[in-house]
């Protein structure tokens, strides 16, 4: 028997109290285990994970990873136990496996903790006893030692602890921490964390079982806060009483990849740390950690085109060491290192420093788990497709540009759209910086560990991504309450290539369209259907049935829209309907139904010429007809003159102007080049009574304020010439202002035709 083992026999099991993530703690645990050589290692964690522990030795397992446990009948009810290379628990697991020593988890089973959470409790539930507080043990110890920052205290006493030579006692730090935590537990009891009492009772039960099997020759690696409770003399009956009656659920467990960012406290992880990337560096760098770290910083800044030389690195090292010496710290910590970086490499700026903190201090390292880890069939199919399409999950944001004319890119698009339909938002569509044609897609990808839970939840819909997305779409179509939900779903089905789900979606769409009498709802639904047909064309999907539904919907809108617009609408309702008119106009332009565009043009003429329709909608209808070449300029001027006549209410006339010339539709440019319309607006504006002018001014400012600066300047120049000059371009009114002609110049217009053709061809591509 080794001396360490004998020591354990004499004094009880070896209790190694740790902070859950820290390079100094991980090294100290490994050194203590090497010295004590226990016959077994018990670790704070759910016992359901025991069967998965052999995978920790698999070459394909690369931390950070997390043990995931979820309720078998509700995968969304889940909990994670993250581990990194620098986690003491991971160091203990790997040491035990290397030595062939049994290793087991001893915390309260996830079957109980998840059931307690479902019942409305948590680990911190309960009323604090009189005089007790819900405390952070490390904060109390740091404050007692005269430190304001618990992180700095922990770094100084543990992470940067020296004395690693042959004469050093590897158990000393654990004895000191155990005594400190014992004093805190005597003073504060459970410290407001009353669920810990139940967890500690279960740990003691597992320790009694280990004692019967191994005697006292075993080690326990757990949070330092628990050490005094595990050392306390309690009876098995008392612990059993605490555990009696706990709720329980059936759980499933697996390993999932984790990230350094999710280890950070800022990510909401209760046992998180502030600098996982820095800690990973300290654990990996066996010598000269500050020099190696600052070299990494210099490399990052050079990638961002900042001028950083080796001399900067040398000077930053000197400054960090000087700051540490002045503050009485054994070695430079993260605070001193970042201060040196800011002063020497960032010229005192916090902007590049923020990049360093994000990329290096926290970091986006994503772990990996071996193929042998248990997963739901859906996850296995997703992994297969990720590999075949070379879409590797990554923790950092990255943009993915897809050309849907290429088979591989089209397959990537289908996969990402199917995952979004399943609620797995690995990728999010974003605006493209290049071509905006329908053959192009841009995605922003970022894999978060929680997506593993979303995949498990989606597993109820099927065993493959395609099958699950199809089943989910059919279920959503059956449960949709509004027409807009079904039209949006139809669009998503076409984007995802779910041809088998389309019949069910189209049946639901036809049923709800037949029952929906609200013209606003119909108008809101049509653009999504038109886009769906467009996407179907791009992806080669047969969407003939969808086109029939869309054409029928458009016909109903043509019939119902004029009465709806003449029903005494207030300003807000008129603004909403104006938006629907724009949407329907664009959608009908995408539909190929025979005679539909002519019928829609007739509806617009009706709206433009009916006095009972609000001015906002009348003006918009006139502008759409003018842009389509269906309303002659003379008729446009006549309608504007009628709407801006003294008989019209000023507010209604201002609404007509906004509908015609506002909305970011190029109305300003139209007025610049058609002074006839500008003269009508100018004449109306100067005739508005003062009181009415105050009322319509906000509306006019919104209309004209939306123009580009150059357009506003040109309009101002035209109006500045005065009432006698505006409109001078009309026939018989005299010479046109400089730079403007009385009518279109065919020669100049023809010169740009070839360029316009190229632009349109690029947009389609």
C-alpha positions, -999 to 999 in steps of 0.1 A, spaced: 0 0 0 14 34 -10 20 61 17 -9 82 2 -33 53 5 -22 47 41 -29 83 48 -64 79 36 -70 48 57 -59 68 88 -79 100 82 -108 89 60 -113 94 23 -94 120 4 -117 150 -1 -106 173 -29 -126 205 -28 -123 225 -60 -137 253 -81 -154 236 -110 -132 252 -138 -96 264 -133 -62 253 -146 -46 255 -112 -73 234 -96 -70 208 -124 -33 205 -119 -36 204 -81 -62 176 -83 -40 155 -106 -9 160 -84 -30 151 -53 -42 119 -70 -7 110 -81 4 114 -45 -25 96 -28 -30 69 -54 -66 61 -44 -84 29 -53 -114 47 -67 -124 82 -76 -158 97 -69 -169 129 -87 -197 154 -83 -220 147 -112 -252 127 -120 -248 89 -116 -267 84 -149 -235 95 -166 -215 65 -153 -222 45 -184 -208 73 -206 -175 77 -187 -156 53 -209 -162 77 -239 -140 102 -221 -110 81 -231 -120 80 -267 -96 99 -291 -126 116 -306 -136 132 -273 -122 168 -273 -133 191 -245 -151 214 -239 -180 189 -237 -210 186 -215 -229 157 -200 -265 162 -211 -294 147 -192 -330 152 -203 -364 138 -195 -372 109 -218 -407 121 -226 -398 158 -227 -363 165 -241 -368 203 -235 -365 195 -197 -328 191 -196 -296 200 -177 -259 202 -186 -227 194 -167 -200 212 -187 -163 200 -186 -132 216 -201 -96 204 -203 -89 226 -173 -118 214 -152 -107 195 -121 -134 169 -126 -121 161 -161 -86 159 -148 -98 134 -122 -117 113 -148 -87 111 -171 -63 102 -143 -85 74 -131 -89 60 -166 -52 62 -173 -45 43 -140 -73 18 -145 -90 30 -113 -129 29 -110 -144 64 -115 -181 72 -107 -205 101 -103 -221 106 -69 -243 137 -71 -281 136 -68 -294 117 -99 -307 138 -127 -339 118 -125 -346 136 -92 -332 171 -100 -351 174 -133 -383 162 -116 -378 188 -88 -373 215 -115 -405 205 -132 -424 207 -99 -413 243 -95 -382 239 -74 -345 243 -80 -313 239 -62 -316 272 -45 -352 269 -35 -363 276 1 -364 303 26 -332 314 42 -329 308 79 -329 338 102 -295 355 101 -284 335 70 -278 349 35 -276 335 0 -239 339 -4 -210 333 -28 -184 315 -7 -154 327 -28 -166 363 -25 -167 360 13 -132 345 15 -118 371 -9 -133 399 11 -119 384 43 -85 383 27 -88 420 17 -96 415 -20 -124 433 -37 -124 409 -67 -130 372 -59 -114 362 -93 -82 380 -84 -81 363 -50 -87 328 -65 -60 334 -91 -35 344 -65 -41 316 -40 -49 287 -65 -44 293 -102 -11 311 -99 1 291 -69 37 283 -69 55 256 -50 53 228 -75 87 215 -65 95 181 -49 91 195 -14 57 210 -20 26 193 -4 0 188 -31 -27 183 -5 -20 215 14 -42 237 -8 -72 213 -4 -67 212 34 -67 250 36 -98 253 14 -116 226 33 -109 244 66 -120 278 51 -153 263 38 -158 246 72 -157 279 89 -182 294 64 -206 264 68 -204 269 106 -212 306 102 -238 304 74 -251 269 74 -264 261 39 -258 297 29 -293 299 15 -288 270 -9 -311 245 9 -313 220 -20 -276 214 -14 -286 196 18 -304 169 -2 -276 166 -27 -250 162 0 -271 135 17 -271 115 -15 -233 120 -19 -228 107 16 -249 76 7 -227 69 -23 -196 74 -2 -208 48 23 -213 24 -6 -177 31 -18 -164 26 18 -179 -9 18 -162 -17 -15 -129 1 -12 -125 9 25 -112 44 30 -89 43 0 -110 64 -23 -110 101 -33 -139 125 -38 -136 155 -62 -164 180 -55 -171 216 -51 -152 230 -21 -184 242 -6 -196 206 -1 -164 193 16 -175 201 53 -209 185 47 -193 153 33 -169 151 62 -196 156 88 -207 126 109 -243 118 100 -263 86 101 -275 67 71 -310 69 85 -309 107 86 -297 110 50 -323 85 39 -350 106 54 -339 136 34 -341 116 2 -374 99 9 -403 110 -14 -382 129 -40 -401 130 -74 -385 111 -102 -386 110 -140 -370 87 -166 -340 104 -181 -316 99 -210 -280 110 -211 -253 117 -236 -222 138 -243 -226 169 -264 -201 195 -276 -197 226 -255 -180 260 -261 -158 282 -241 -183 310 -245 -210 289 -228 -185 283 -199 -184 320 -193 -205 334 -164 -218 361 -188 -236 333 -207 -258 326 -177 -239 296 -164 -241 296 -127 -207 280 -121 -192 299 -150 -159 318 -150 -151 351 -165 -122 341 -188 -124 305 -201 -101 312 -231 -74 326 -207 -78 296 -184 -74 272 -213 -42 290 -223 -28 288 -188 -36 250 -187 -20 243 -220 11 266 -216 34 247 -193 60 275 -193 62 313 -201 24 316 -202 24 354 -204 48 356 -232 29 329 -252 -4 347 -245 9 381 -257 22 364 -288 -13 352 -295 -27 387 -289 -2 401 -314 -12 375 -340 -48 384 -336 -42 421 -340 -20 416 -370 -49 396 -386 -70 428 -381 -44 449 -399 -30 465 -368 8 472 -367 22 451 -339 58 441 -338 79 418 -317 91 449 -298 55 455 -287 53 420 -273 85 424 -254 74 457 -239 40 444 -230 56 415 -211 78 439 -192 48 461 -183 26 432 -172 54 418 -149 60 453 -135 23 458 -127 22 424 -110 53 432 -89 39 466 -78 6 449 -68 23 421 -49 10 393 -72 31 362 -77 28 364 -115 9 386 -139 -28 378 -140 -53 386 -167 -59 421 -153 -22 431 -156 -19 414 -190 -49 432 -205 -37 465 -191 -4 460 -207 -21 451 -240 -42 482 -239 -13 505 -232 13 490 -256 -6 473 -284 -39 491 -285 -26 527 -280 -50 531 -251 -81 522 -271 -108 499 -258 -120 489 -293 -92 464 -302 -92 454 -265 -128 443 -268 -119 421 -298 -92 405 -277 -115 399 -248 -141 383 -271 -118 361 -292 -91 352 -267 -102 358 -232 -135 341 -238 -131 324 -271 -153 303 -294 -136 269 -291 -162 241 -298 -156 207 -284 -162 173 -302 -177 141 -291 -170 106 -306 -194 89 -329 -201 63 -303 -219 87 -280 -256 79 -278 -278 103 -298 -313 103 -311 -316 91 -347 -324 126 -359 -290 138 -346 -272 110 -364 -289 119 -397 -280 155 -392 -244 146 -385 -243 125 -416 -256 154 -437 -233 179 -421 -203 158 -431 -215 150 -466 -222 187 -473 -190 198 -455 -210 220 -431 -190 218 -399 -207 231 -368 -186 260 -355 -191 282 -324 -182 315 -340 -204 334 -364 -197 329 -401 -215 338 -433 -223 313 -459 -230 324 -495 -250 299 -515 -257 297 -553 -288 277 -557 -279 267 -592 -252 244 -578 -264 211 -564 -243 212 -533 -253 247 -524 -290 239 -530 -287 209 -507 -272 231 -480 -301 255 -484 -326 227 -480 -310 214 -449 -308 248 -432 -345 256 -441 -356 222 -428 -338 227 -395 -354 262 -391 -388 246 -396 -380 222 -368 -370 251 -345 -332 243 -349 -318 278 -358 -283 268 -366 -285 291 -396 -304 324 -400 -310 340 -434 -295 374 -438 -292 401 -465 -266 394 -491 -238 419 -497 -237 409 -533 -264 399 -558 -300 399 -545 -313 375 -572 -335 346 -563 -306 322 -571 -286 336 -541 -289 330 -504 -268 342 -475 -269 326 -441 -253 334 -408 -242 302 -390 -235 296 -354 -237 264 -335 -248 267 -298 -247 238 -274 -284 242 -266 -292 232 -302 -284 196 -291 -316 198 -270 -336 213 -299 -325 183 -320 -336 159 -293 -369 177 -290 -374 175 -328 -367 138 -327 -404 132 -319 -413 142 -355 -391 116 -372 -357 99 -375 -344 119 -405 -343 157 -410 -365 154 -441 -391 131 -424 -392 152 -393 -396 185 -411 -424 170 -433 -443 157 -402 -438 190 -384 -451 210 -414 -482 188 -417 -489 192 -380 -484 230 -381 -508 232 -411 -535 213 -393 -531 234 -362 -528 269 -378 -555 293 -367 -550 321 -393 -546 322 -431 -513 341 -428 -498 313 -408 -506 287 -435 -493 309 -463 -461 315 -444 -458 277 -439 -464 270 -476 -435 294 -484 -412 276 -459 -422 242 -473 -411 253 -507 -379 267 -494 -372 235 -476 -382 213 -505 -410 195 -486 -430 183 -516 -447 155 -495 -460 181 -470 -474 205 -496 -507 186 -502 -516 189 -466 -505 225 -464 -524 234 -496 -556 217 -483 -553 238 -451 -546 269 -472 -577 264 -494 -599 257 -464 -589 288 -445 -589 310 -476 -625 300 -483 -635 309 -448 -615 342 -444 -636 372 -453 -612 398 -440 -596 416 -470 -566 426 -449 -559 390 -440 -563 380 -476 -540 408 -488 -514 399 -461 -514 363 -472 -510 368 -510 -474 381 -511 -461 350 -492 -478 328 -518 -463 347 -547 -429 344 -532 -434 307 -527 -442 303 -564 -410 323 -572 -389 301 -549 -406 270 -564 -394 281 -598 -359 286 -586 -357 252 -569 -376 233 -597 -405 225 -574 -439 218 -589 -461 244 -574 -490 244 -599 -516 238 -571 -502 267 -551 -505 289 -582 -542 280 -584 -548 289 -548 -529 322 -552 -549 332 -583 -581 325 -565 -570 345 -535 -561 374 -558 -595 373 -574 -612 376 -541 -590 406 -531 -599 423 -564 -636 420 -555 -634 429 -518 -608 456 -518 -628 486 -532 -656 483 -507 -631 478 -478 -613 510 -488 -645 531 -489 -657 521 -454 -648 553 -435 -613 543 -426 -593 563 -400 -557 573 -406 -542 541 -390 -565 518 -410 -558 537 -442 -520 534 -436 -524 496 -430 -544 492 -462 -519 512 -482 -493 487 -472 -515 459 -482 -522 475 -516 -484 477 -522 -480 441 -512 -508 428 -534 -495 449 -564 -460 433 -561 -475 398 -556 -498 401 -587 -467 411 -607 -453 377 -599 -484 357 -608 -490 345 -643 -528 340 -641 -545 351 -673 -562 386 -672 -553 390 -635 -531 421 -640 -557 438 -660 -584 432 -634 -560 445 -607 -554 476 -628 -591 482 -630 -593 479 -592 -566 506 -589 -584 529 -613 -615 525 -591 -596 533 -560 -578 563 -576 -610 579 -588 -634 573 -559 -639 603 -536 -649 581 -507 -615 563 -506 -590 580 -483 -566 603 -500 -536 582 -489 -549 551 -508 -562 572 -538 -527 587 -542 -510 554 -540 -533 538 -565 -526 566 -590 -489 563 -585 -489 525 -591 -509 530 -623 -485 557 -635 -455 535 -628 -470 506 -648 -478 529 -677 -515 524 -673 -523 561 -664 -513 588 -688 -495 618 -674 -524 641 -683 -548 619 -664 -524 618 -634 -523 656 -634 -561 658 -635 -565 634 -606 -539 654 -586 -556 686 -594 -590 672 -582 -574 659 -550 -556 692 -542 -585 714 -551 -599 739 -525 -629 716 -520 -607 688 -506 -599 688 -469 -562 697 -463 -555 665 -443 -570 643 -472 -550 663 -498 -518 658 -477 -526 621 -475 -529 620 -513 -495 636 -517 -479 611 -493 -495 581 -511 -484 594 -545 -450 608 -538 -440 592 -504 -431 558 -491 -396 557 -505 -410 549 -540 -390 574 -560 -417 601 -557 -391 628 -553 -374 620 -585 -407 620 -603 -415 655 -590 -380 667 -601 -386 656 -637 -423 664 -639 -427 700 -630 -463 699 -639 -470 677 -608 -446 698 -587 -465 730 -597 -498 715 -586 -484 705 -552 -467 739 -548 -499 758 -557 -519 737 -533 -494 742 -505 -493 780 -507 -531 780 -506 -536 759 -474 -549 781 -445 -525 787 -416 -544 765 -391 -548 737 -415 -511 739 -425 -501 733 -389 -522 701 -389 -508 687 -422 -472 698 -416 -461 665 -399 -475 645 -427 -457 666 -454 -425 665 -434 -427 627 -433 -433 626 -471 -406 650 -482 -381 641 -454 -378 606 -468 -362 619 -500 -325 617 -506 -305 649 -499 -298 655 -536 -335 651 -545 -345 676 -518 -319 700 -530 -331 698 -566 -367 704 -555 -357 733 -534 -339 749 -564 -370 745 -585 -393 760 -559 -369 788 -551 -373 803 -585 -408 812 -574 -444 805 -585 -438 821 -619 -410 797 -628 -423 764 -613 -442 748 -642 -422 767 -668 -416 734 -686 -453 732 -695 -460 737 -732 -462 775 -739 -449 784 -705 -414 795 -718 -380 779 -716 -373 750 -694 -350 754 -664 -314 746 -669 -309 708 -669 -345 699 -676 -364 693 -708 -401 697 -715 -404 660 -723 -384 627 -726 -353 628 -747 -353 595 -767 -316 596 -776 -304 600 -740 -329 574 -728 -317 548 -754 -281 553 -743 -287 535 -709 -308 506 -723 -278 482 -725 -267 491 -690 -302 485 -676 -303 451 -693 -270 441 -676 -283 452 -642 -315 433 -646 -296 402 -657 -274 404 -626 -304 408 -603 -320 377 -618 -287 358 -613 
